[in-house]
Amino acid sequence: YNIKLTKLFSSDAYDVVVDKAQVDELAMDKDIEWMGRPLARHRISKSAIEPIISRNEAGVRKDDNAQNEDYDLVVVLSRNIDSKAMSAEKILDLWKIKSQAGVSSRSLADTNLLAERFWKVWTLDSLGQQSSTDGRDGNSNENNDDDSTLCDSVNQAGLEDFNAYNFRVDSGSTILFTPSKSSGSDESARMASILWVLCQSNVLWVERMQKMRLWNQYSSAISQSGAAVGSASVDNTPLWQHNVDGKGQIVHVTDTGVDYDNCFFRDEQDSYYIYDEPGCNSTKRKVKCLWSTANDLQDENGHGTHVFGTVLGLFVDFETYSNNDSLFLGMSNGIAPRATGVFTDISNAETGSLVIPANVGGSFFSDGYNQGARVVSNSWGCDPQTSPNCNVYDSLCRSADDFMYKNMDSLVLFAAGNSGTTPSTNDGMGTIASPGTAKNIISVGATQSSRPGHGCFGTMECDSQNLAQFSSRGPTFDDRIKPDLVFPGENIFSGRTSTSVTDYLEGGDQCDNLADLTLINSGTSMATPGTAGAALLIRQYLSTHNIIDGSTSKGSTDEYGPSSALIKAMLVHSAEIPTGYFQYVLPNYVNSSPQKVSDASNPRALAGRGLVNLRRVVKFSDD
């Protein structure tokens, strides 16, 4: 009917629409937050169960690691779409009691049979078509199964040893559990636990919790003026020259931690405040708040310190300089050097894993929002080496989109990923990774930089207009344009962690030697905070300048500040398809010949809307 439902999350909603009048009525209903198929037809992600039941003709699992691999499943509850529905805490209490009713052992063969029957009733088949029991798609179910029949069988069996599956609350509307026994993984027990959860009321959806990984000065000149070569200077940083430098803006970074004693963040040359526990301190020069999902407040990895510095690093000696020429002296200062930030440490130092909730829209993002952060930078995503499929729209994507929908002045950015070197015959396309596949957020790919003396991946000579070979590419699985933008992400200098936040007390002279302060890194991890810095500059500009004539006589008068939609639009319209080249890796692991990005079969899939150049959308009175 060519009707756009602004709150639509599932294209399957059209299957339950009767006529245009009903669409109009539903679209006007402010209480509707989500539409989709009836619950029985919208329950399980292929990634959740396929590694267990999928076998080849010889009866051997296609995923050889499935039996021994421990992975978490995300259970999305009705509370996601109905605030009056039962909370995750109460549901777990009830499940523990219910699981013991009629517990009986079930053979692997019996459980396999049940799983196959569930597969036909509740999941998408290999062609992406919805299986059905009512004949709508022309396929009949040979067992005449329906939801109640299958669930009766599962519930009668109960769930043996409920505590062994590590059920736990992820948020008020999501639950996590591990479908394997803590001692001696048992395939029958895995499937039994999944099927039992699927049969419980208040369950909307179950999917596999993807394992996440990190997507490991020249940027300032490129992003402000389009300068292809040369370091930041008076001539190629017009925003800094007009005092658009991030002042008054707050960013929220989620990463491996931050060495806040580093001289790009330190309060003063000879003093600083130590975070003994998670919390906030408004007197801090740069790191206003520090939280952790893994009880770790240091950066042993170094990734987070580098990322944080790329957004807002400013050498401590330059903080009091009134002339922005000082920003060039730092060489590795951030894109928005006078901004401040809050930080969430997501790294478990002991295991090296990232600790991220399935629902990022809860306190994970809202803590920063409540402290004034309106830009969120995330340089991590689904790990294609451990996850069945990363080019998906999952709970992480949905919760990020939902957070932006509910907080219209908050802009969330995710790295696109570093899988562009995956052997391919189609320009490396389709390698974009969740949550970079989300809809409202900005997904960021990487170009090279033209820093002298440093080589780039592939065989091309380094140029900021060339696409970085490692940069993941779109489109998404449903053919949306991603990444949205590209930004320099190869050979980027930024802050280096010393792994200690007490260098000054220990007699360190870190601030005296630039080599001890900085580190070179490459990845869409580096491009994303750069773009976040550009977003902070745009946000400041909209708050302090008249966009018609470029004067400072009138800025934003809206108490909420600029909307994220406006900032995203300006970033998109600032961008141009890079004029340089790209390469990809052929199936025989040989680099393809360089091709012009503009001549690719789908340039938008490689670079989205293009390389950010703020000068195309920012006007000053003395232009």
For each residue, the residues with C-beta under 8 A, 3 or more apart:
1: 17 20 23
2:
3: 20 23 24 27
4:
5: 8 13 23 26 27 35
6: 27
7: 32 33 34 35
8: 5 11 13 35
9: 34 35 36 398
10: 13 34 35 36 37 42
11: 8 14
12: 15 16 36 37 41 42 130
13: 5 8 10 16 17 35 36 37
14: 11 17
15: 12 37
16: 12 13 35 37 38
17: 1 13 14 22 23 26
18: 22
19: 22 23
20: 1 3 23 24
21: 24 25
22: 17 18 19 25 26
23: 1 3 5 17 19 20 26 27
24: 3 20 21 27 28
25: 21 22 28 29
26: 5 17 22 23 29 32 35
27: 3 5 6 23 24
28: 24 25
29: 25 26 32
30:
31:
32: 7 26 29 35
33: 7 81
34: 7 9 10 80 81
35: 5 7 8 9 10 13 16 26 32
36: 9 10 12 13 42
37: 10 12 13 15 16 41 42 130
38: 16 41 42
39: 42 43 203 204
40: 43 121 122 147
41: 12 37 38 122 130 132
42: 10 12 36 37 38 39 204 205
43: 39 40 122 123 198 203 204 205 206
44: 48 49 118 122 123 198 205 206 207
45: 48 205 206 207 208 392 394
46: 49 50 123 124 388
47: 50 51 207 208 210 387 388 389 392
48: 44 45 73 194 206 207 208
49: 44 46 52 53 115 118 119 123 191 194
50: 46 47 53 54 388
51: 47 54 61 62 63 66 69 388
52: 49 61 66 115 179 187 190 191 194
53: 49 50 112 115 116 119 191
54: 50 51 61 62 63
55: 58 59 60 61 62
56: 59 60 61 62
57:
58: 55
59: 55 56
60: 55 56
61: 51 52 54 55 56 64 66 67
62: 51 54 55 56
63: 51 54 66 69 388
64: 61
65: 68 69
66: 51 52 61 63 69
67: 61 185 187
68: 65 185
69: 51 63 65 66
70: 178 180 185
71: 178 179 208 209 211
72: 176 177 178 208 209
73: 48 176 177 178 179 194 197 206 207 208 209
74: 170 174 175 176 206 207 208 209 358 394 395
75: 174 175 176 177 197 203 205 206
76: 80 173 174 203 204 205 206 207 395
77: 80 85 86 88 91 173 174 175 202 203 204
78: 81 82 85 86 202 203 204
79: 82 83 85 86 87 88 172 173 202
80: 34 76 77 173 174 204
81: 33 34 78 85 204
82: 78 79 85
83: 79
84:
85: 77 78 79 81 82 202
86: 77 78 79 90 91 94 202
87: 79 90 91 172 173
88: 77 79 91 92 169 170 171 172 173 174 175
89: 92 93 169 172
90: 86 87 93 94
91: 77 86 87 88 94 95 175 200 202
92: 88 89 95 96 167 168 169 175
93: 89 90 96 97
94: 86 90 91 97 98
95: 91 92 98 99 162 167 200
96: 92 93 99 100 162 163 167
97: 93 94 100 101
98: 94 95 101 155 158 200
99: 95 96 103 158 159 162 196
100: 96 97 103 158 159 162
101: 97 98 155 158
102: 155 156 157 158
103: 99 100 157 158 159 160
104: 156 157 158
105: 160
106: 110 111 157 188 192
107: 110 111 188
108: 111 112 187 188
109: 112 113
110: 106 107 113 114
111: 106 107 108 114 115 188 191 192 195
112: 53 108 109 115 116 191
113: 109 110 116 117
114: 110 111 117 118 150 153 154 191 195
115: 49 52 53 111 112 118 119 191 194 195
116: 53 112 113 119 120
117: 113 114 120 121 143 145 150
118: 44 49 114 115 121 122 123 150 195 198
119: 49 53 115 116 122 123 131
120: 116 117 123 131 141 143 145
121: 40 117 118 131 133 141 145 146 147 150
122: 40 41 43 44 118 119 131 147 198
123: 43 44 46 49 118 119 120 131
124: 46 128 129 130 131
125: 128 129 131
126:
127:
128: 124 125
129: 124 125 137
130: 12 37 41 124 137
131: 119 120 121 122 123 124 125 137 139 141
132: 41 135 136 137 139 141
133: 121 140 141 144 145 146
134:
135: 132 138 139 140
136: 132
137: 129 130 131 132
138: 135
139: 131 132 135
140: 133 135
141: 120 121 131 132 133 144 145
142:
143: 117 120
144: 133 141
145: 117 120 121 133 141 149 150
146: 121 133 149 150
147: 40 121 122 150 151
148: 151 152
149: 145 146 152 153
150: 114 117 118 121 145 146 147 153 154 199
151: 147 148 154 155 198 199
152: 148 149 155 156
153: 114 149 150 156 157
154: 114 150 151 157 192 195 196 198 199
155: 98 101 102 151 152 158 196 199
156: 102 104 152 153
157: 102 103 104 106 153 154 192 196
158: 98 99 100 101 102 103 104 155 196
159: 99 100 103 162 165 192 193 196
160: 103 105 189 192
161: 164 165 181
162: 95 96 99 100 159 165 167
163: 96 166 167
164: 161 181 182 183 189
165: 159 161 162 177 178 179 180 181 193
166: 163 176 177 178 182
167: 92 95 96 162 163 175 176 177
168: 92 175 176 177
169: 88 89 92 172 174 175 176
170: 74 88 174 175 176 357 358 359
171: 88 174 357 358 359 362
172: 79 87 88 89 169 362
173: 76 77 79 80 87 88 359
174: 74 75 76 77 80 88 169 170 171 357 358 359 395
175: 74 75 77 88 91 92 167 168 169 170
176: 72 73 74 75 166 167 168 169 170 209 358
177: 72 73 75 165 166 167 168 193 197
178: 70 71 72 73 165 166
179: 52 71 73 165 189 190 191 193 194
180: 70 165 185 186 189 190
181: 161 164 165 184 185 186 189
182: 164 166
183: 164
184: 181
185: 67 68 70 180 181 189 190
186: 180 181 189 190
187: 52 67 108 190 191
188: 106 107 108 111 191 192
189: 160 164 179 180 181 185 186 192 193
190: 52 179 180 185 186 187 193 194
191: 49 52 53 111 112 114 115 179 187 188 194 195
192: 106 111 154 157 159 160 188 189 195 196
193: 159 165 177 179 189 190 196 197
194: 48 49 52 73 115 179 190 191 197 198 206
195: 111 114 115 118 154 191 192 198 199
196: 99 154 155 157 158 159 192 193 199 200
197: 73 75 177 193 194 200 203 206
198: 43 44 118 122 151 154 194 195 203 206
199: 150 151 154 155 195 196
200: 91 95 98 196 197 203
201:
202: 77 78 79 85 86 91
203: 39 43 75 76 77 78 197 198 200 206
204: 39 42 43 76 77 78 80 81
205: 42 43 44 45 75 76 395
206: 43 44 45 48 73 74 75 76 194 197 198 203
207: 44 45 47 48 73 74 76 394 395
208: 45 47 48 71 72 73 74 387 388
209: 71 72 73 74 176 358
210: 47 382 383 387 390 394 396 434
211: 71 353 382 383 386 387
212: 354 356 380 381 382 383
213: 354 380 381 382 383 385
214: 255 256 301 303 354 379 380 523 525
215: 379 380 381 415 416 417 418 523 524 525 528
216: 303 418 521 522 523 525 526
217: 220 221 231 232 330 331 332 333 493
218: 221 222 230 231 232 449 450 451 464 488 492
219: 222 223 310 335 449 487 488 492 530
220: 217 223 224 232 237 240 333 335
221: 217 218 224 225 227 230 231 232 233 236 237
222: 218 219 225 226 227 228 449 464 488 611 612 613
223: 219 220 335 487 488 530 533 534 612 613 614
224: 220 221 236 237 238 239 240 537 613 614 615
225: 221 222 235 236 237 238 613 615
226: 222 576 611 613 615 616
227: 221 222 230 236
228: 222 450 463 464 465
229: 450 464
230: 218 221 227 233 236 450
231: 217 218 221 328 331
232: 217 218 220 221 236 237 240 327 328
233: 221 230 236 237 328
234: 237 241 325 328
235: 225
236: 221 224 225 227 230 232 233
237: 220 221 224 225 232 233 234 240 241 327 328
238: 224 225 241 242 615 618 620
239: 224 242 244 245 537 541 614 615 618
240: 220 224 232 237 243 244 245 324 327 337
241: 234 237 238 324
242: 238 239 620
243: 240 247 324
244: 239 240 537 540 541 544 545 618
245: 239 240 324 327 336 337 338 339 537 540
246: 249 312 334 335 336 337 338 339 533 536 537 540
247: 243 338 339 540
248: 339 540 543
249: 246 336 339 340 374 375 536 539 540
250: 288 339 340 341 342 371 372 373 374 375
251: 311 312 336 339 340 341 342 373 375 376 377 532 533 536
252: 341 342 343 344 365 368 369 371 373 375 376 377
253: 258 304 307 308 311 341 342 343 344 376 377 378 529 532
254: 343 344 346 356 364 376 377 378 380
255: 214 258 303 304 307 308 343 344 345 346 347 378 379 380
256: 214 299 300 301 302 303 304 345 346 347 354
257: 292 296 297 298 299 300 301 304 305 343 345 347 497
258: 253 255 262 265 287 290 299 304 305 308 343 345 497
259: 262 265 298 299 302 305 495 496 497 498 499 500 501
260: 265 266 272 275 284 286 287 290 501
261: 265 266 272 498 500 501 502 503 504 510
262: 258 259 265 266 305 309 495 496 497 498 510 517
263: 266 269 315 316 317 510 511 517
264: 286 309 313 314 315 316 330 332 333 334 494 495 517
265: 258 259 260 261 262 285 286 287 308 309 313 495
266: 260 261 262 263 269 272 285 286 316 504 511
267: 271 272 273 283 284 285 286 316
268: 271 272 285 316
269: 263 266 316 317 511
270: 504
271: 267 268 504
272: 260 261 266 267 268 501 504
273: 267 281 283 284
274: 501 502
275: 260 278 279 281 287 290 297 501
276:
277: 297
278: 275 290 291 292 297
279: 275 289 290 291
280: 288 289 290 342 371
281: 273 275 284 288 289
282: 288
283: 267 273
284: 260 267 273 281 287 288 340
285: 265 266 267 268 316 319 340
286: 260 264 265 266 267 312 313 314 340 341
287: 258 260 265 275 284 290 308 340 341 342 343
288: 250 280 281 282 284 340 341 342 371
289: 279 280 281 342 343 367 368 371
290: 258 260 275 278 279 280 287 297 342 343 345
291: 278 279 342 343 344 345 367
292: 257 278 295 296 297 344 345 346
293: 344 345 346 355 356 357 364
294: 345 346 347 348 349 355
295: 292
296: 257 292 345 347 348 349
297: 257 275 277 278 290 292 345 501
298: 257 259 345 349 499 500 501
299: 256 257 258 259 302 303 304 305 345 347 497 499
300: 256 257 347 349 497 499
301: 214 256 257 304 347 349 352 497
302: 256 259 299 305 306 496 497 499 519
303: 214 216 255 256 299 306 307 379 521 525
304: 253 255 256 257 258 299 301 307 308 343 345 347 497
305: 257 258 259 262 299 302 308 309 494 495 496 497
306: 302 303 309 310 492 494 495 496 497 519 521 525 526
307: 253 255 303 304 310 311 377 379 494 525 526 528 529
308: 253 255 258 265 287 304 305 311 312 313 341 343 495 529
309: 262 264 265 305 306 312 313 332 334 494 495
310: 219 306 307 313 334 335 492 494 526 529 530 533
311: 251 253 307 308 334 335 336 339 341 377 529 530 532 533 536
312: 246 251 286 308 309 334 335 336 337 338 339 340 341 533 536
313: 264 265 286 308 309 310 330 332 333 334 337 494 495
314: 264 286 318 319 327 330 333 334 337 338
315: 263 264 318 319 329 330 333 511 517
316: 263 264 266 267 268 269 285 319 511
317: 263 269 511
318: 314 315 321 326 327 329 330 333 337
319: 285 314 315 316
320:
321: 318 324 325 326
322:
323: 326
324: 240 241 243 245 321 327
325: 234 321 328 329
326: 318 321 323 329 330
327: 232 237 240 245 314 318 324 330 333 337
328: 231 232 233 234 237 325 331
329: 315 318 325 326
330: 217 264 313 314 315 318 326 327 333 337
331: 217 231 328 493 514 518
332: 217 264 309 313 493 494 495 514 517 518
333: 217 220 264 313 314 315 318 327 330 337
334: 246 264 309 310 311 312 313 314 337 339 494 529 533
335: 219 220 223 246 310 311 312 529 530 532 533 534 536 537
336: 245 246 249 251 311 312 339 533 534 536 537 540
337: 240 245 246 312 313 314 318 327 330 333 334
338: 245 246 247 312 314
339: 245 246 247 248 249 250 251 311 312 334 336 533 536
340: 249 250 251 284 285 286 287 288 312
341: 250 251 252 253 286 287 288 308 311 312 373
342: 250 251 252 253 280 287 288 289 290 291 367 368 371 373
343: 252 253 254 255 257 258 287 289 290 291 304 308
344: 252 253 254 255 291 292 293 364 367 368
345: 255 256 257 258 290 291 292 293 294 296 297 298 299 304
346: 254 255 256 292 293 294 354 355 356 380
347: 255 256 257 294 296 299 300 301 304 352 353 354 355
348: 294 296 351 352 353 354 355
349: 294 296 298 300 301 352
350:
351: 348
352: 301 347 348 349
353: 211 347 348
354: 212 213 214 256 346 347 348 380
355: 293 294 346 347 348
356: 212 254 293 346 360 364 380 396
357: 170 171 174 293 360 362 364
358: 74 170 171 174 176 209 395 396 399
359: 170 171 173 174 362 364 395 399
360: 356 357 364 365 396 399 400 403 435
361: 364 365 366 399 400 402 403 406
362: 171 172 357 359 365 366 399
363: 366 367
364: 254 293 344 356 357 359 360 361 367
365: 252 360 361 362 368 369 376 400 403 410 412
366: 361 362 363 369 370 403 407
367: 289 291 342 344 363 364 370 371
368: 252 289 342 344 365 371 373 376
369: 252 365 366 372 373 374 407 410
370: 366 367
371: 250 252 280 288 289 342 367 368
372: 250 369
373: 250 251 252 341 342 368 369 376 410
374: 249 250 369 409 410 411 539 561 564
375: 249 250 251 252 410 411 413 532 535 536 539
376: 251 252 253 254 365 368 373 410 411 412 413 532
377: 251 252 253 254 307 311 413 528 529 532
378: 253 254 255 381 412 413 414 415 435 528
379: 214 215 255 303 307 415 523 524 525 526 528 529
380: 212 213 214 215 254 255 346 354 356 414 415 525
381: 212 213 215 378 390 414 415 416 417 433 434 435 436
382: 210 211 212 213 387 390 392 417 433 434 435
383: 210 211 212 213 386 387 390
384: 387 390 417 419 422 431 433
385: 213
386: 211 383
387: 47 208 210 211 382 383 384 390
388: 46 47 50 51 63 208
389: 47 392
390: 210 381 382 383 384 387 417 419 432 433 434
391: 430 431 432 433 434 437 476 477
392: 45 47 382 389 397 434 437 477
393: 397 398 434 437 438 439 476 477 478
394: 45 74 207 210 397 398 434 435
395: 74 76 174 205 207 358 359 398 399
396: 210 356 358 360 399 400 434 435 438
397: 392 393 394 400 401 434 435 437 438 439
398: 9 393 394 395 401 402 438
399: 358 359 360 361 362 395 396 402 403
400: 360 361 365 396 397 403 404 412 414 435 438 440 441
401: 397 398 404 405 438 439 440 441
402: 361 398 399 405 406
403: 360 361 365 366 399 400 406 407 410 412
404: 400 401 407 408 410 411 412 440 441 564
405: 401 402 408 440
406: 361 402 403
407: 366 369 403 404 410 564
408: 404 405 560 563 564 565
409: 374 560 561 562 563 564
410: 365 369 373 374 375 376 403 404 407 564
411: 374 375 376 404 442 535 564 567 568
412: 365 376 378 400 403 404 438 440 441 442 564
413: 375 376 377 378 441 442 443 444 528 531 532 535
414: 378 380 381 400 435 436 438 441 442 443 444 528
415: 215 378 379 380 381 436 443 444 523 524 525 527 528
416: 215 381 432 433 436 443 444 445 446 471 472 473 474 482 483 524
417: 215 381 382 384 390 420 431 432 433 436 471 472 524
418: 215 216 421 470 471 472 523 524 525
419: 384 390 422 431 433 470 472
420: 417 428 431 467 468 469 470 471 472 473 584
421: 418 428 457 469 470 584 585
422: 384 419 428 431 585
423: 585 586 587 588 589
424: 427 428 429 431 584 585 586 587
425: 586 587
426: 429 430 601
427: 424 473 582 584 595 600 601 602 605 606
428: 420 421 422 424 431 473 584 585 606
429: 424 426 473 474 475 602 605 606
430: 391 426 473 474 475 477 605
431: 384 391 417 419 420 422 424 428 472 473
432: 390 391 416 417 436 437 443 472 473 474 475 476 482 483
433: 381 382 384 390 391 416 417 419 436 437 472
434: 210 381 382 390 391 392 393 394 396 397 437 438
435: 360 378 381 382 394 396 397 400 414 438 441
436: 381 414 415 416 417 432 433 441 443 444 472 482 483
437: 391 392 393 397 432 433 434 443 476 477 480 482
438: 393 396 397 398 400 401 412 414 434 435 441 443
439: 393 397 401 480
440: 400 401 404 405 412 564
441: 400 401 404 412 413 414 435 436 438
442: 411 412 413 414 484 485 531 535 568 571
443: 413 414 415 416 432 436 437 438 482 483 484 485 608
444: 413 414 415 416 436 483 484 485 486 487 489 524 527 528 531
445: 416 467 468 471 472 473 483 485 486 487 489 524 527 606 607 608
446: 416 467 468 470 471 486 487 488 489 490 522 523 524 526 527
447: 464 465 466 467 468 471 486 487 488 489 490 527 578 580 607 611
448: 456 460 462 463 464 466 467 468 488 490 491 580
449: 218 219 222 462 464 488 489 490 491 492
450: 218 228 229 230 462 463 464
451: 218 454 462 491 493
452:
453:
454: 451 462 491 520
455: 462
456: 448 460 461 462 466 468 469 490 491
457: 421 468 469 470 490 522
458: 469 583 591 594
459: 583 591 594
460: 448 456 463 466 469 580 581 583 594
461: 456
462: 448 449 450 451 454 455 456 466 490 491
463: 228 448 450 460 466 580 581
464: 218 222 228 229 447 448 449 450 488 580 611
465: 228 447 578 579 580 611
466: 447 448 456 460 462 463 578 580 581 582 597
467: 420 445 446 447 448 471 486 578 580 581 582 597 606 607
468: 420 445 446 447 448 456 457 471 489 490 522 524 527
469: 420 421 456 457 458 460 582 583 584 585 591
470: 418 419 420 421 446 457 490 522 523 524
471: 416 417 418 420 445 446 447 467 468 483 486 489 524 527 606
472: 416 417 418 419 420 431 432 433 436 445 483 524
473: 416 420 427 428 429 430 431 432 445 483 605 606
474: 416 429 430 432 480 481 482 483 604 605 606 608
475: 429 430 432 479 480 481 482 602 604 605
476: 391 393 432 437 479 480 482
477: 391 392 393 430 437
478: 393
479: 475 476
480: 437 439 474 475 476
481: 474 475 484 604 605 608 609
482: 416 432 436 437 443 474 475 476 608
483: 416 432 436 443 444 445 471 472 473 474 486 524 607 608
484: 442 443 444 481 568 571 572 608 609
485: 442 443 444 445 531 571 572 575 607 608 609 610 611 612
486: 444 445 446 447 467 471 483 489 527 575 578 607 608 610 611 612
487: 219 223 444 445 446 447 527 528 530 531 534 611 612
488: 218 219 222 223 446 447 448 449 464 492 526 527 530
489: 444 445 446 447 449 468 471 486 492 522 523 524 525 526 527 528 530
490: 446 447 448 449 456 457 462 468 470 522 523 526
491: 448 449 451 454 456 462 520 522
492: 218 219 306 310 449 488 489 520 521 522 526 530
493: 217 331 332 451 518 519 520
494: 264 305 306 307 309 310 313 332 334 518 519 521 526
495: 259 262 264 265 305 306 308 309 313 332 517 518 519
496: 259 262 302 305 306 516 517 518 519
497: 257 258 259 262 299 300 301 302 304 305 306
498: 259 261 262 503 508 510 516
499: 259 298 299 300 302
500: 259 261 298 503 506 508
501: 259 260 261 272 274 275 297 298
502: 261 274 505 506
503: 261 498 500 506 508 510
504: 261 266 270 271 272 507 508
505: 502
506: 500 502 503
507: 504
508: 498 500 503 504
509: 512 513
510: 261 262 263 498 503 513 516 517
511: 263 266 269 315 316 317 517
512: 509 516
513: 509 510 516 517
514: 331 332 517 518
515: 518
516: 496 498 510 512 513
517: 262 263 264 315 332 495 496 510 511 513 514
518: 331 332 493 494 495 496 514 515
519: 302 306 493 494 495 496
520: 454 491 492 493
521: 216 303 306 492 494 525 526
522: 216 446 457 468 470 489 490 491 492 526
523: 214 215 216 379 415 418 446 470 489 490 526 527
524: 215 379 415 416 417 418 444 445 446 468 470 471 472 483 489 527 528
525: 214 215 216 303 306 307 379 380 415 418 489 521 528 529
526: 216 306 307 310 379 446 488 489 490 492 494 521 522 523 529 530
527: 415 444 445 446 447 468 471 486 487 488 489 523 524 530 531
528: 215 307 377 378 379 413 414 415 444 487 489 524 525 531 532
529: 253 307 308 310 311 334 335 377 379 525 526 532 533
530: 219 223 310 311 335 487 488 489 492 526 527 533 534
531: 413 442 444 485 487 527 528 534 535 571 612
532: 251 253 311 335 375 376 377 413 528 529 535 536
533: 223 246 251 310 311 312 334 335 336 339 529 530 536 537
534: 223 335 336 487 530 531 537 538 571 612 614
535: 375 411 413 442 531 532 538 539 567 571
536: 246 249 251 311 312 335 336 339 375 532 533 539 540
537: 224 239 244 245 246 335 336 533 534 540 541 614
538: 534 535 541 542 562 567 570 571 614 617 618
539: 249 374 375 535 536 542 543 561 562 567
540: 244 245 246 247 248 249 336 536 537 543 544
541: 239 244 537 538 544 545 547 618
542: 538 539 545 547 555 556 561 562 566 567 570
543: 248 539 540 555 556 561 562
544: 244 540 541 552 555
545: 244 541 542 550 551 552 554 555 619 620
546: 549 550 551 552 553 554 555
547: 541 542 550 619
548: 619
549: 546 619 621
550: 545 546 547 618 619 620 621 622 623
551: 545 546 554 621
552: 544 545 546 555 621
553: 546
554: 545 546 551 557
555: 542 543 544 545 546 552
556: 542 543 561 562
557: 554
558: 561 562
559:
560: 408 409 563
561: 374 409 539 542 543 556 558
562: 409 538 539 542 543 556 558 566 567
563: 408 409 560 566 567
564: 374 404 407 408 409 410 411 412 440 567 568
565: 408 568 569
566: 542 562 563 569 570
567: 411 535 538 539 542 562 563 564 570 571
568: 411 442 484 564 565 571 572
569: 565 566 572 573
570: 538 542 566 567 573 574 617
571: 442 484 485 531 534 535 538 567 568 574 575 612
572: 484 485 568 569 575 609
573: 569 570 609 616 617
574: 570 571 612 613 614 615 616 617 618
575: 485 486 571 572 608 609 610 611 612 613
576: 226 579 610 611 613 616
577: 597 598 603 607 610 611
578: 447 465 466 467 486 597 607 610 611
579: 465 576 596 597 598
580: 447 448 460 463 464 465 466 467 596 597
581: 460 463 466 467 594 595 596 597
582: 427 466 467 469 594 595 597 600 606
583: 458 459 460 469 591 592 593 594 595
584: 420 421 424 427 428 469 591 592
585: 421 422 423 424 428 469 589 590 591 592
586: 423 424 425 589 590 591 592
587: 423 424 425
588: 423
589: 423 585 586
590: 585 586
591: 458 459 469 583 584 585 586
592: 583 584 585 586 595
593: 583
594: 458 459 460 581 582 583
595: 427 581 582 583 592 599 600
596: 579 580 581 599 600
597: 466 467 577 578 579 580 581 582 600 603 606 607
598: 577 579 603
599: 595 596 603
600: 427 582 595 596 597 603 605 606
601: 426 427
602: 427 429 475 605 606
603: 577 597 598 599 600 606 607
604: 474 475 481 607 608 609
605: 427 429 430 473 474 475 481 600 602
606: 427 428 429 445 467 471 473 474 582 597 600 602 603
607: 445 447 467 483 485 486 577 578 597 603 604 610 611
608: 443 445 474 481 482 483 484 485 486 575 604
609: 481 484 485 572 573 575 604
610: 485 486 575 576 577 578 607
611: 222 226 447 464 465 485 486 487 575 576 577 578 607
612: 222 223 485 486 487 531 534 571 574 575
613: 222 223 224 225 226 574 575 576 616
614: 223 224 239 534 537 538 574 617 618
615: 224 225 226 238 239 574 618
616: 226 573 574 576 613
617: 538 570 573 574 614
618: 238 239 244 538 541 550 574 614 615
619: 545 547 548 549 550 623
620: 238 242 545 550 623
621: 549 550 551 552
622: 550
623: 550 619 620
